[in-house]
Amino acid sequence: MTEAQKSFEVSSPDENIKIYIRTGEKTTWSVKHGKTIVLLASEVGIQLSDERILGRNTGDVSEKRASANTLFETPFYKKHKFMTIIIR
């Protein structure tokens, strides 16, 4: 990993689900549930109307850590109540 690359990890409260994010030349993310890889490292980015691509050559990325444990209701998901974790 070069100096400009950084890795981040976000976990569910029970730490069963983990999301890994790596920045640098490309921004990738992957997901594990327990020991099972759910999503292999996949590139993520957005191409803007002026042809710039957000998610490439990200350089030095900073991070802010916070946690939240929120329960909200939704009629669109399998469950009527859904918990979300907010990282800021």
C-alpha positions, 0 to 999 in steps of 0.5 A: 500500500502506498502512502496515499492509500488508506483503508477503513473498516465499518462494522455492525454493532455485533461485528458480524457485518464488516465493510472495508473501504480502500482509497488511493488510485481507485476507491474500492469496497468489500463486504464480509458477513462473519467469515463469508465474503459477500462482496469482493473488492469492487471499484466505486465512483461517480462520473460527473457531467463535466467528465470528472470521476469521483473515486479515483486518485483520492489522495490523502483522505481524512476520517472522522469517527462517530457512532449511532444506533438508530431504529426506524420503521419502513414499509419497503423492507423485509422487516418493518423496523430497520436499524442503521449505523451512521458513521460521521 
